[in-house]
Amino acid sequence: MSDDSEKSLTPYMLVGGPLLLLGAFFNWPASDYIGERGVQSLVDEADTLMPLMIMASLGTIIMFGGLYLLNSEMIENAKGMNKQLLTVGSILIVASLVGFIIGMGSNVNVISAEMTDVDEINEEQTWASELDRTTSQENFFDTGATAWALSPVTWGLAMIIIGLVAFTTQRPEAAMDWFLPAWMPLGTAFLAAPILNDPSYFDMIFPVTILAHILLGALMMGGKIVLPKCP
């Protein structure tokens, strides 16, 4: 389309957001640790992590925003049960975003706490003791882990719904027509991560899932993938 106002932001968000998030993921020190070790990994690099956290936050918001727009565009072209499924998918996408934001917020609190003074006398904006600060940091970190725990499930289910609706709306003919339906097995593999509880599996499936979003955005930019429409 020649009119810039009619261009869709969706593919650009699906490319830009995941790239930011993937870069932050590979450089985030606490990605492979839990509990006390996770807190300590953040504390050790507290002075340099805020720019990385900003990158991760922007990437998350942009990526899930793009996924939500993709889902919304498909809703406009859907009917009946497919429309209902995509409505559920939009709820799952928002739930995934909320889980990520809470998780990253907990890490911000751990970092901020390390930069806040310990003062047994001054009661304003200080920790009463080192133990008080450490206990709070561990609570922050555990809260984030709880928020993140099921985000692969909600995110994976949203991907399954998008793939299923794409498949049932327009049966694939060309090779590129299989890209969105392929999100069904990929989403299933991703939502299995909390069940398997294997860090090495998550470290493998998470980047693959992110790359699937980047590829979708890039293919949409190039006109190789067009969202299916009801006949």
C-alpha positions as CSV (number, residue, x, y, z in Angstrom):
1,M,0.0,0.0,0.0
2,S,1.3,3.4,-0.9
3,D,-0.3,5.2,2.1
4,D,2.0,4.9,5.1
5,S,-1.0,5.3,7.4
6,E,-2.4,2.0,6.1
7,K,0.7,0.0,6.7
8,S,0.5,-2.6,9.5
9,L,2.8,-2.3,12.5
10,T,2.4,-6.0,13.2
11,P,5.4,-7.4,11.2
12,Y,7.8,-4.7,12.4
13,M,6.8,-5.4,16.1
14,L,7.2,-9.2,15.5
15,V,10.7,-8.6,14.3
16,G,12.0,-5.8,16.6
17,G,10.5,-6.9,19.9
18,P,11.9,-10.5,19.8
19,L,15.3,-9.3,18.7
20,L,15.5,-7.1,21.8
21,L,14.2,-9.8,24.1
22,L,16.5,-12.4,22.6
23,G,19.6,-10.2,23.1
24,A,18.6,-9.6,26.7
25,F,18.0,-13.3,27.3
26,F,21.4,-14.4,26.2
27,N,23.1,-11.7,28.4
28,W,20.9,-12.0,31.5
29,P,22.9,-13.5,34.4
30,A,20.0,-15.0,36.3
31,S,18.6,-17.0,33.4
32,D,20.2,-20.2,34.6
33,Y,19.9,-19.8,38.4
34,I,17.2,-20.0,41.0
35,G,16.8,-19.0,44.6
36,E,19.8,-17.6,46.4
37,R,22.1,-18.2,43.4
38,G,19.7,-16.2,41.2
39,V,19.6,-13.3,43.6
40,Q,23.4,-13.3,43.9
41,S,23.9,-13.3,40.2
42,L,21.8,-10.1,39.9
43,V,23.5,-8.5,42.9
44,D,27.0,-9.2,41.4
45,E,26.2,-7.2,38.3
46,A,23.6,-4.8,39.6
47,D,25.5,-1.7,38.4
48,T,25.3,-2.7,34.8
49,L,21.9,-4.5,34.4
50,M,19.4,-1.7,34.2
51,P,20.1,-0.9,30.5
52,L,19.7,-4.6,29.8
53,M,16.4,-4.7,31.7
54,I,15.1,-1.7,29.7
55,M,15.9,-3.6,26.5
56,A,14.2,-6.7,27.8
57,S,11.1,-4.8,28.9
58,L,10.8,-2.9,25.6
59,G,11.3,-6.1,23.7
60,T,8.7,-8.0,25.7
61,I,6.1,-5.2,25.3
62,I,6.7,-4.8,21.6
63,M,6.8,-8.5,20.8
64,F,3.5,-9.4,22.7
65,G,2.0,-6.2,21.3
66,G,2.8,-7.5,17.8
67,L,1.4,-10.9,18.6
68,Y,-1.8,-9.3,20.0
69,L,-2.1,-7.2,16.8
70,L,-1.6,-10.4,14.7
71,N,-4.3,-12.1,16.7
72,S,-6.6,-9.1,16.3
73,E,-6.2,-9.0,12.6
74,M,-7.0,-12.7,12.3
75,I,-10.2,-12.1,14.5
76,E,-11.4,-9.5,11.9
77,N,-11.2,-12.2,9.2
78,A,-12.6,-15.1,11.3
79,K,-16.1,-16.4,11.9
80,G,-17.9,-18.6,14.4
81,M,-15.7,-20.9,16.5
82,N,-12.5,-19.6,15.0
83,K,-13.4,-16.1,16.1
84,Q,-14.1,-17.4,19.6
85,L,-10.8,-19.3,19.7
86,L,-8.9,-16.2,18.8
87,T,-10.7,-14.2,21.5
88,V,-9.4,-16.7,24.0
89,G,-6.0,-16.4,22.3
90,S,-6.0,-12.6,22.9
91,I,-6.6,-13.3,26.6
92,L,-3.7,-15.7,26.7
93,I,-1.4,-13.2,25.1
94,V,-2.3,-10.5,27.6
95,A,-1.8,-13.1,30.4
96,S,1.7,-13.9,29.0
97,L,2.6,-10.3,28.9
98,V,1.5,-9.7,32.5
99,G,3.5,-12.7,33.7
100,F,6.7,-11.4,31.9
101,I,6.2,-7.9,33.2
102,I,5.8,-9.1,36.8
103,G,8.8,-11.4,36.4
104,M,11.0,-8.6,35.1
105,G,9.7,-6.2,37.8
106,S,10.8,-8.6,40.4
107,N,14.3,-8.6,39.0
108,V,14.3,-4.8,38.9
109,N,13.4,-4.8,42.6
110,V,16.3,-7.1,43.4
111,I,18.7,-4.7,41.5
112,S,17.2,-1.6,43.1
113,A,17.4,-3.1,46.6
114,E,21.1,-3.6,46.2
115,M,21.5,0.1,45.3
116,T,19.5,1.2,48.4
117,D,21.4,1.9,51.6
118,V,21.1,-0.1,54.8
119,D,20.6,2.2,57.8
120,E,19.3,1.0,61.2
121,I,18.4,4.5,62.3
122,N,17.0,6.2,59.3
123,E,13.5,4.7,58.6
124,E,13.0,6.4,55.2
125,Q,13.9,4.5,52.0
126,T,16.5,2.3,53.7
127,W,16.7,-1.3,54.8
128,A,16.8,-2.0,58.5
129,S,19.6,-4.5,58.1
130,E,21.6,-6.6,55.6
131,L,19.4,-9.6,56.5
132,D,16.2,-7.5,55.9
133,R,17.5,-6.5,52.4
134,T,18.6,-10.1,51.5
135,T,15.3,-11.6,52.6
136,S,13.4,-9.0,50.6
137,Q,15.5,-9.6,47.5
138,E,14.9,-13.4,47.7
139,N,11.2,-12.8,48.1
140,F,11.2,-10.5,45.0
141,F,13.1,-13.1,43.0
142,D,10.8,-15.9,44.0
143,T,7.7,-13.8,43.1
144,G,9.2,-13.3,39.6
145,A,9.9,-17.0,39.3
146,T,6.2,-17.7,40.2
147,A,4.9,-15.2,37.6
148,W,7.1,-16.6,34.9
149,A,6.4,-20.2,35.7
150,L,3.3,-20.7,33.5
151,S,4.0,-18.0,30.9
152,P,5.2,-20.6,28.4
153,V,1.9,-22.4,28.8
154,T,-0.3,-19.3,28.1
155,W,2.1,-18.2,25.3
156,G,2.3,-21.7,23.8
157,L,-1.5,-22.1,23.9
158,A,-1.9,-18.8,22.1
159,M,0.5,-20.0,19.4
160,I,-1.5,-23.3,19.0
161,I,-4.7,-21.3,18.6
162,I,-3.2,-19.0,15.9
163,G,-1.8,-22.0,14.1
164,L,-5.1,-24.0,14.3
165,V,-7.2,-21.1,13.1
166,A,-4.8,-20.5,10.2
167,F,-5.0,-24.1,9.2
168,T,-8.8,-24.4,9.4
169,T,-9.5,-21.1,7.7
170,Q,-7.3,-21.8,4.7
171,R,-5.9,-25.2,4.0
172,P,-2.2,-24.9,3.1
173,E,-1.1,-25.3,-0.5
174,A,2.2,-23.6,-1.0
175,A,5.2,-24.1,1.3
176,M,4.8,-20.8,3.1
177,D,1.1,-21.6,3.8
178,W,2.4,-24.1,6.4
179,F,4.3,-21.6,8.4
180,L,1.5,-20.5,10.7
181,P,0.0,-24.0,11.1
182,A,3.5,-25.1,12.2
183,W,3.0,-23.0,15.3
184,M,0.8,-25.7,16.6
185,P,3.6,-28.3,17.3
186,L,6.0,-25.5,18.2
187,G,3.5,-24.0,20.7
188,T,3.0,-27.5,22.1
189,A,6.7,-28.0,22.5
190,F,7.0,-24.6,24.2
191,L,4.2,-25.1,26.7
192,A,5.8,-28.4,27.7
193,A,8.8,-26.5,29.2
194,P,7.4,-26.1,32.7
195,I,6.2,-29.7,32.8
196,L,9.6,-31.1,31.8
197,N,11.4,-28.7,34.1
198,D,14.7,-29.0,32.3
199,P,16.8,-25.8,32.0
200,S,18.6,-27.1,28.9
201,Y,15.3,-27.8,27.2
202,F,14.0,-24.3,27.9
203,D,17.3,-22.7,26.8
204,M,16.8,-24.5,23.5
205,I,13.0,-24.0,22.9
206,F,12.8,-20.4,24.0
207,P,15.2,-19.0,21.3
208,V,13.4,-21.2,18.7
209,T,10.1,-19.7,19.7
210,I,11.4,-16.2,19.6
211,L,13.0,-16.9,16.1
212,A,9.6,-18.1,14.9
213,H,8.1,-14.7,15.7
214,I,11.0,-12.9,13.9
215,L,10.7,-15.1,10.8
216,L,6.9,-14.5,10.7
217,G,7.4,-10.8,10.9
218,A,10.1,-10.8,8.2
219,L,8.0,-13.0,5.9
220,M,5.0,-10.7,6.3
221,M,7.2,-7.7,5.4
222,G,8.3,-9.5,2.3
223,G,4.8,-10.4,1.3
224,K,5.6,-14.1,1.6
225,I,2.9,-14.7,4.2
226,V,-0.6,-13.3,4.1
227,L,-3.0,-13.9,6.9
228,P,-5.8,-16.3,6.0
229,K,-9.3,-15.0,5.3
230,C,-12.6,-16.7,5.5
231,P,-14.0,-17.5,2.0
